[in-house]
């Protein structure tokens, strides 16, 4: 447990620093919006590409790690959809349901990669990147489709949903990194020097942006919908993923990476998507903030159970 806490501590310190900077040195929304776009479109994709380029995928249990997390995300998505009639009886409308759905299924990649790297170094980064390859396309397709059906004022066409997913830079980064790795495409030294420099900055800036995006208002009285979103992601998702990982025969580092990826809070990018497509953005902001705070307690427990 001490090792897990030591690996998590720098991550949450950076998130808290983001909260402090948002309320002191960098108060303008435009400042953080620029950093968010830089991280999302440049720094973070470069980290994924470079990690996958360098990874020795022959030593990584891709099927086990990716399969366990993919099936866990799929199971959670189907569970949320199955519970939609019951949730509606609790006066949870369509936009609020989409926030619960995103809160239960999406994951904070900055936190997952940071903790994985802190605990297991390059191997941890490679395993977490494999997890991203498995999860990112699925959760993006499902999130956009659910928002289009339950929240969007104008129903999105299948083509619009597909194009939204195709334009995701993280999906392209995973595809490019895997292609270079599999084909053994030679890259010049200059590429690695520039890519490594950009990659090193991505996680720190990403965590600062995560902290700056937290909404601390109304946390003392969370709604029933927020409590459901938090419980599904921080308790049920890790349980599902770990059960599937054990069933796949994973152990050691691989099992711990599954726990890390399953136990992280929801991605702040879900909030942006909710605003764009008519979801209940204030509810999702509450869910993300509660998850990020409570994950400081639940993540060490989930990881320790897998260790």
C-alpha positions as CSV (number, residue, x, y, z in Angstrom):
1,X,0.0,0.0,0.0
2,X,2.9,2.4,0.8
3,X,4.3,1.9,-2.7
4,X,0.9,2.6,-4.3
5,X,0.3,5.8,-2.2
6,X,3.9,6.9,-3.1
7,X,3.1,6.5,-6.8
8,X,-0.3,8.3,-6.5
9,X,1.0,11.2,-4.4
10,X,2.8,13.2,-7.2
11,X,-0.3,12.8,-9.4
12,X,-2.7,14.2,-6.9
13,X,-0.2,17.0,-5.9
14,X,-0.2,18.1,-9.5
15,X,-4.0,18.1,-9.7
16,X,-4.2,20.2,-6.5
17,X,-1.6,22.5,-7.9
18,X,-3.8,23.0,-11.0
19,X,-6.7,23.9,-8.6
20,X,-4.5,26.5,-6.9
21,X,-3.1,28.0,-10.1
22,X,-6.7,28.3,-11.5
23,X,-7.6,30.4,-8.5
24,X,-4.5,32.5,-8.3
25,X,-1.9,32.9,-11.0
26,X,-3.9,31.8,-14.0
27,X,-7.5,32.8,-13.6
28,X,-8.5,33.3,-17.2
29,X,-10.4,30.5,-18.9
30,X,-8.6,31.2,-22.2
31,X,-5.3,30.3,-20.6
32,X,-6.4,26.9,-19.6
33,X,-8.4,26.4,-22.8
34,X,-5.1,26.9,-24.7
35,X,-3.2,24.4,-22.5
36,X,-6.1,21.9,-22.8
37,X,-6.0,22.1,-26.6
38,X,-2.2,21.9,-26.7
39,X,-2.2,18.8,-24.5
40,X,-5.1,17.1,-26.3
41,X,-4.0,17.7,-29.8
42,X,-0.2,17.7,-29.6
43,X,1.5,16.7,-26.3
44,X,-0.6,13.7,-25.3
45,X,-0.9,12.1,-28.8
46,X,2.9,12.4,-29.0
47,X,3.3,10.6,-25.7
48,X,1.1,7.8,-27.0
49,X,2.9,7.5,-30.3
50,X,6.4,7.5,-28.7
51,X,5.4,5.1,-26.0
52,X,4.0,2.6,-28.5
53,X,7.0,3.1,-30.8
54,X,9.4,2.2,-28.1
55,X,7.3,-0.6,-26.5
56,X,8.4,-4.2,-26.9
57,X,4.9,-5.5,-27.6
58,X,6.1,-9.1,-27.7
59,X,6.5,-8.9,-23.9
60,X,3.2,-7.2,-23.3
61,X,0.0,-9.3,-22.7
62,X,-2.0,-7.2,-25.1
63,X,-5.0,-9.6,-25.4
64,X,-5.3,-10.0,-21.6
65,X,-4.9,-6.4,-20.6
66,X,-6.9,-5.0,-23.5
67,X,-9.5,-7.7,-23.4
68,X,-10.2,-7.3,-19.7
69,X,-10.6,-3.6,-19.9
70,X,-12.6,-3.7,-23.2
71,X,-15.1,-6.2,-21.8
72,X,-15.4,-4.2,-18.5
73,X,-16.1,-1.0,-20.4
74,X,-18.6,-2.9,-22.6
75,X,-20.3,-4.5,-19.6
76,X,-20.6,-1.2,-17.8
77,X,-22.0,0.5,-20.9
78,X,-24.7,-2.2,-21.3
79,X,-25.5,-2.1,-17.5
80,X,-26.1,1.7,-17.7
81,X,-28.4,1.3,-20.7
82,X,-30.3,-1.6,-19.0
83,X,-30.8,0.6,-16.0
84,X,-32.1,3.6,-18.0
85,X,-35.9,2.8,-17.3
86,X,-35.2,2.5,-13.5
87,X,-33.2,5.7,-13.5
88,X,-36.0,7.6,-15.3
89,X,-38.3,6.6,-12.4
90,X,-35.9,8.5,-10.1
91,X,-36.5,11.7,-12.1
92,X,-33.2,11.4,-14.0
93,X,-33.9,12.8,-17.4
94,X,-32.1,12.0,-20.7
95,X,-29.3,14.7,-20.4
96,X,-28.6,13.6,-16.8
97,X,-28.5,9.9,-17.8
98,X,-25.8,10.8,-20.4
99,X,-23.7,12.3,-17.6
100,X,-24.1,9.2,-15.5
101,X,-23.1,7.1,-18.5
102,X,-20.0,9.1,-19.3
103,X,-19.1,9.2,-15.7
104,X,-19.3,5.5,-15.4
105,X,-17.5,4.5,-18.5
106,X,-14.9,7.0,-19.5
107,X,-11.4,7.2,-17.9
108,X,-8.8,9.9,-17.1
109,X,-5.9,8.9,-19.3
110,X,-3.5,11.4,-17.7
111,X,-3.9,9.9,-14.3
112,X,-3.7,6.3,-15.6
113,X,-0.5,6.9,-17.5
114,X,1.1,8.9,-14.7
115,X,0.4,6.3,-12.1
116,X,1.4,3.4,-14.4
117,X,4.7,5.1,-15.2
118,X,5.4,5.9,-11.5
119,X,4.9,2.3,-10.5
120,X,6.3,0.3,-13.4
121,X,8.3,2.7,-15.6
122,X,8.4,2.1,-19.4
123,X,6.7,-1.3,-19.0
124,X,3.8,0.3,-17.2
125,X,3.5,3.0,-19.8
126,X,3.4,0.4,-22.6
127,X,0.7,-1.7,-20.8
128,X,-1.4,1.4,-20.1
129,X,-1.0,2.5,-23.8
130,X,-2.3,-1.0,-24.9
131,X,-5.3,-0.4,-22.6
132,X,-5.9,2.9,-24.3
133,X,-5.9,1.3,-27.7
134,X,-8.6,-1.1,-26.5
135,X,-10.8,1.4,-24.6
136,X,-10.7,4.8,-26.3
137,X,-12.5,3.9,-29.6
138,X,-15.3,2.0,-27.7
139,X,-16.0,4.6,-25.1
140,X,-15.9,7.4,-27.6
141,X,-18.4,5.7,-29.9
142,X,-20.7,4.8,-27.1
143,X,-20.6,8.2,-25.4
144,X,-21.3,10.1,-28.7
145,X,-24.1,7.7,-29.6
146,X,-25.7,7.9,-26.1
147,X,-25.5,11.7,-26.1
148,X,-27.0,11.8,-29.6
149,X,-29.9,9.6,-28.6
150,X,-30.7,10.8,-25.1
151,X,-29.5,14.4,-24.9
152,X,-28.8,16.1,-28.2
153,X,-31.5,18.7,-29.2
154,X,-30.9,17.5,-32.8
155,X,-30.4,13.8,-33.4
156,X,-27.0,13.0,-34.8
157,X,-26.7,10.9,-37.9
158,X,-24.6,7.8,-38.0
159,X,-22.2,9.6,-40.3
160,X,-21.8,12.5,-37.8
161,X,-21.2,10.0,-34.9
162,X,-18.6,8.1,-37.0
163,X,-16.8,11.4,-38.0
164,X,-16.7,12.5,-34.4
165,X,-14.9,9.3,-33.4
166,X,-12.6,9.4,-36.4
167,X,-11.5,12.9,-35.6
168,X,-10.3,11.9,-32.1
169,X,-6.5,12.6,-32.0
170,X,-5.9,9.9,-29.4
171,X,-7.3,7.2,-31.7
172,X,-5.0,8.4,-34.5
173,X,-2.0,8.5,-32.1
174,X,-2.6,4.9,-31.0
175,X,-2.9,3.8,-34.6
176,X,0.2,5.6,-35.7
177,X,2.3,4.3,-32.8
178,X,1.2,0.7,-33.4
179,X,1.8,1.0,-37.1
180,X,5.4,2.2,-36.6
181,X,6.1,-0.5,-34.0
182,X,4.7,-3.4,-36.0
183,X,6.4,-2.3,-39.3
184,X,9.7,-1.4,-37.6
185,X,9.7,1.9,-39.4
186,X,13.1,3.6,-38.7
187,X,12.9,7.0,-37.2
188,X,15.7,9.6,-37.1
189,X,17.4,10.6,-33.8
190,X,15.9,14.1,-34.2
191,X,12.4,12.6,-34.1
192,X,13.1,10.8,-30.8
193,X,14.7,13.9,-29.2
194,X,11.7,16.1,-30.1
195,X,9.1,13.4,-29.3
196,X,10.7,12.6,-25.9
197,X,10.8,16.3,-24.9
198,X,7.1,16.8,-25.8
199,X,6.1,13.5,-24.1
200,X,7.8,14.4,-20.8
201,X,5.7,17.6,-20.6
202,X,2.4,16.0,-21.5
203,X,1.5,14.3,-18.2
204,X,2.4,17.2,-15.9
205,X,0.5,19.7,-18.0
206,X,-2.4,17.3,-18.4
207,X,-2.7,16.9,-14.7
208,X,-2.6,20.6,-14.1
209,X,-5.4,21.1,-16.6
210,X,-7.4,18.4,-14.8
211,X,-7.1,20.2,-11.5
212,X,-8.0,23.5,-13.1
213,X,-11.1,22.0,-14.5
214,X,-12.5,20.7,-11.3
215,X,-15.8,22.3,-10.0
216,X,-15.8,22.4,-6.2
217,X,-19.2,24.0,-5.8
218,X,-22.0,21.8,-4.3
219,X,-19.7,18.9,-3.3
220,X,-21.1,18.7,0.2
221,X,-24.6,17.8,-1.1
222,X,-24.2,15.6,-4.2
223,X,-27.3,14.6,-6.1
224,X,-28.5,11.0,-6.4
225,X,-27.4,11.0,-10.0
226,X,-23.9,12.2,-9.1
227,X,-23.6,9.5,-6.4
228,X,-24.6,6.8,-8.9
229,X,-22.0,8.0,-11.4
230,X,-19.3,8.0,-8.7
231,X,-20.2,4.6,-7.4
232,X,-20.4,2.9,-10.8
233,X,-16.9,4.2,-11.8
234,X,-14.9,4.0,-8.6
235,X,-16.4,0.8,-7.2
236,X,-18.2,-1.3,-9.8
237,X,-15.8,-0.7,-12.8
238,X,-12.6,-1.8,-10.9
239,X,-14.5,-4.9,-9.6
240,X,-15.6,-5.9,-13.1
241,X,-12.2,-5.3,-14.6
242,X,-10.3,-7.2,-12.0
243,X,-12.6,-10.1,-12.2
244,X,-12.2,-10.3,-15.9
245,X,-8.4,-9.8,-15.6
246,X,-8.2,-12.8,-13.2
247,X,-10.4,-14.8,-15.6
248,X,-7.9,-13.9,-18.4
249,X,-5.1,-15.3,-16.2
250,X,-3.3,-11.9,-15.6
251,X,-1.1,-11.4,-12.6
252,X,1.7,-9.1,-11.3
253,X,2.2,-5.9,-13.3
254,X,-0.5,-6.6,-15.9
255,X,-3.1,-7.1,-13.2
256,X,-2.1,-3.9,-11.5
257,X,-2.3,-1.9,-14.7
258,X,-5.8,-3.2,-15.2
259,X,-6.7,-2.0,-11.7
260,X,-5.1,1.4,-12.3
261,X,-6.9,2.0,-15.6
262,X,-10.2,0.8,-14.3
263,X,-10.1,2.8,-11.0
264,X,-9.2,6.2,-12.4
265,X,-11.8,9.0,-12.4
266,X,-13.6,10.1,-15.6
267,X,-11.9,12.2,-18.2
268,X,-12.5,15.9,-18.1
269,X,-13.0,15.8,-21.9
270,X,-16.4,14.2,-21.2
271,X,-17.5,17.6,-19.8
272,X,-16.5,19.2,-23.1
273,X,-18.5,16.6,-25.1
274,X,-21.5,17.1,-22.8
275,X,-21.5,20.8,-23.4
276,X,-21.3,20.3,-27.2
277,X,-24.1,17.7,-27.5
278,X,-26.6,18.9,-24.9
279,X,-25.8,16.7,-21.9
280,X,-26.1,17.8,-18.3
281,X,-22.7,19.4,-18.1
282,X,-23.1,20.8,-14.5
283,X,-24.0,17.3,-13.2
284,X,-21.0,15.8,-15.1
285,X,-18.7,18.4,-13.6
286,X,-19.9,17.4,-10.2
287,X,-19.3,13.7,-10.9
288,X,-15.8,14.3,-12.3
289,X,-14.8,16.4,-9.3
290,X,-16.2,13.9,-6.7
291,X,-14.5,11.0,-8.5
292,X,-11.2,12.8,-8.6
293,X,-11.3,13.6,-4.9
294,X,-12.5,10.2,-3.8
295,X,-10.1,8.3,-6.2
296,X,-7.4,9.3,-3.8
297,X,-9.0,6.8,-1.4
298,X,-10.4,4.1,-3.8
299,X,-7.5,3.8,-6.2
300,X,-4.9,2.7,-3.7
301,X,-7.3,0.1,-2.4
302,X,-8.0,-1.3,-5.9
303,X,-4.3,-1.3,-6.9
304,X,-3.3,-3.0,-3.6
305,X,-5.9,-5.7,-4.1
306,X,-4.3,-6.4,-7.5
307,X,-0.7,-6.3,-6.3
